[in-house]
Amino acid sequence: MSGPRWKIRRPPEWGIEPVPKSARILRGIDLFVLWSSLGVGILVLQAGALMAPALTVDQAILVSLVGSIAGSALLASAGVIGARHGVPTMVSLRPILGFAGSYIATILNVIQLVGWTAFELKIMADASSLILGGGCELLFLVLFTVVIMLLAVGGPLTVVRQWLEKFAIWLVYASTAWITYMVITTPKWAISGGRGGLPWTLALDLVIAMPISWMPLVSDYNRFSSKVWSCTLSTMLGYALANAWFYSLGAALALMSGRGFIAASILSLYFGWMALLFILVDETDNAFADVYSCALSIQNAFPKARQWKLIVLISILSAVLAYFLPLSKYEWFLLLIGASFVPLFGVMLSEYFLVRRGRVDVEEFYEGAPRIVPRSIISWIVGLTTYFAIATHFPDVGASLPSFLMSALLQYLLRRWERWSG
């Protein structure tokens, strides 16, 4: 008589096909936990620190709040397509840009996601090494690479239900509450700042860039939602609250400590090492999302590629990049993301909500998709040009919202002209 046989079952791979109704099980609270978790992290605090000492604490809080609401509203709107049709983001662009146009977006998205993963691994490894006194960066880089690789292979449903809701999110909530308490009860936190050098409009672009950077990923996760509008509201509220909180907290920490590396600022607090450790535990979900969605984006162009193999390849490539990557390039990386994706999603939202009024057949995401949609490409290029023109010649104006509105309006007008001209 043979003993019991144990067999390790590989988690299901949700490729680019529509998610079946039976697998759309994430409730509003699940999506709130996911997006509030993705809206927090060391990199978000580091981005908030970029506003100090140019802005005062009050100005940083106001900019963080306004930018988070604006960016999160766009993020949640982009996720509606995935929640309705069960398709990932790069596939949702096919009816709007065409197959070839979606491949352009895919290339840009893969580049930004490998970059994000590298930054995540870099800051997690450096911060963890700092807790132990330094010198262990390479060891932690390898450790975190393995962890995010396993999470990405596990997939979104496993990460949300088994990792975030049961463990990671509560650690980061508790640690963030402690850091906030320590900051507001320390007299130094009220240092005025406001030395100039960074226009508040450019600071607003930095805040908006963070939720915008998640727009190419949003439907990869919201397509598992059970209800469209509860998912949309939960996405907006979860991300806006977390992003505004962490940007403001990052600016306050930088002003209080006078240090550029935010992990060092946290370590200077009472029990700061424990708070930093808890945040690092949750930081893994951000890197997981980058790696998982990068693999899914590649499948938009190569649908037969095995997802787990792509995940391993992306993780290793990002780790190598992280080893050589300086954090000093972080600000420009954020602005380049805004330049690429703000006008793109202006085109997307205009086409889906204003032109088509939400009427898209499932076939248009697959066999029925056009090869390319010239007016969408034109609107995207004009929006991109608008962003760079404003950022280069009129930095005090702020480029995100004007470029978004330009591409959205042009997309609508070109479609009207097409209909008028027959």
NORDAZI-V726974 format. One line per field, one symbol per residue. ss: DSSP state (H for helix, E for strand, L for the rest). psi: psi as a letter, one per 30 degrees, with the letter a starting at -180 (. if undefined). burial: b if it has 16 or more other ideal C-beta (glycine too) atoms within 10 Angstrom, else e. Layout:
ss = ???
psi = ???
burial = ???
This chain:
ss = LLLLLLLLLLLLLLLLLLLLHHHLLELHHHHHHHHHHHLLLHHHHHHHHLLLLLLLHHHHHHHHHHHHHHHHHHHHHHHHHHHHHLLLHHHHLHHHHHHHHHHHHHHHHHHHHHHHHHHHHHHHHHHHHHHLLLLLHHHHHHHHHHHHHHHHHHLHHHHHHHHHHHHHHHHHHHHHHHHHHHHHLLHHHHLLLLLLLLLHHHHHHHHHHHHHHHHLLHHHHHLLELLHHHHHHHHHHHHHHHHHHHHHHHHHHHHHHLLLLHHHHHHLLLLHHHHHHHHHHHHHHHHHHHHHHHHHHHHHHLLLLLHHHHHHHHHHHHHHHHHHLLHHHHHHHHHHHHHHHHHHHHHHHHHHHHHLLLLLLHHHHLLLLLLLLHHHHHHHHHHHHHHHHHHHHLLLLLLHHHHHHHHHHHHHHHHHHHHHHL
psi = kllkkkkkkkkkjjbflkkleffifkleeeeeeefeefflleeeeeeefffkgelleeeeeeeeeeeeeeeeeeeeeffeeeeefglleeeffefefleeefeeeeeeeeeeeeeeeeeeeeeeeeeeeeegglfgeeeeeeeeeeefeeeeeeleeeeeefeeefdeeeeeeeeeeeeeeeefgkfffgkebhfafjkfeeeeeeeefeeeffeffeffeffgkfkeeeeeeeeeeeeeeeeeeeeeeeeeeeeefgkejeeeeefflkgeeeeeeeeeefffeeeeeeeeeeeeeefefiffkkeeeeeeeeeeeeeeeeefkkffgeeeeeeeeeeefeeefeeeeeeeeeefhgjkkefffcfgklekjeeeeeeeeeeeeeeeeeeefiffekfeeeeeeeeeeeeeeeeeeeeef.
burial = eeeeeeeeeeeeebbbebbeeeebebebebbbbbbbbbbbbbbbbbbbbbbbbbbbbebbbbbbbebbbbbbbbbbbbbbbbbbbbbbbbbbbbbbbbbebbbbbbebbbebbbbbbbbbbbbbbbbbbbbeeeebbeebbeebbebbbebbbbbbbebbeebbbeebbebbbebbebbbebbeeeeebebebeeeebbbbbbbbbbbbbbbbbbbbbbbbbbbbeebebbbebbbbbbbbbbbbbbbbbbbbbbbbeeebbbbbbbebeebebbbebbbbbbbbbbbbbbbbbbbbbbbeeeeeebbebbbebbeebbebbeebebeebbebbbbbbbbbbbbbbbbbbbbeebeeeebeeebbbeebbeebebbbebbebbbebbeebbeeeeeebbbbbbbbbbbbbbbebbeeeeeee
